[in-house]
Amino acid sequence: MSTTELVWFKSSYSGTQGDNCIEVAVTEQAVHVRDSKDSMRTPFAVGRDGWLRFLHFVAEA
């Protein structure tokens, strides 16, 4: 699947005034991450296990 076919989601905490934010797209294999202000830049992908570890870390911070 190309990154143009992914369904991207922005955080509900994002502002509408050009705030710094990321968007994510979830597939069976990975979570794709991109800068919401620069959607033409190549996103990176993280394995689902790595993404879950990241979320647990952020939740504890």
N, C-alpha and C positions, 0 to 999 in steps of 0.2 A: 504494500500500500504506500503510495507516495504521500508526502506531507501535505500536499494540496487537497488530498481526499480525506484528511483527518477532520474530525469534529472537535473544534477548540472551545475550551471553557475558560472564562476569566473568573477570578474570585469575586464573590459577592461583597467582599470588603474593598474592592477596587473603587476608586473615585472616578469621576467623569471629567476631571480637569487635567488630564495628561499625567496622572500619577505614575510612579514606577510600579509596574505590575508584570506578572508572568501569566501566560495561558498554558493550559495543559490539554493534551489529547491522550486518551487511554485506549490501548489496543490489547489484544491477548498477550502479546510478548513484552510490551514496554509502556512506559509513560513518557510521552514526548513533551518537551518544555521549550517555550519560546518567549521572547520579549514582546509584550503586547504593543509597544510603540514601534517595533521594527519587525513586523511579521514577515518581511522578505528575507531576513537573515536566516540562515540554516538553523533549525532547532536541534537540540540534542535529545537523546533518548536514554532513559534509565530503566534498568530491569525492574519489574514489579516488586521484587523483594527489596531492592535498594531503595525504591520509593517509599515503601512501608517503613523501613528503618529511618529514613529521613523524616517522615511524618511523626513517628514516635519521638524522635529527638526534638523536633520543633515543639511538640505538645508539652514536653517536659521543661522547656526553656522558659 
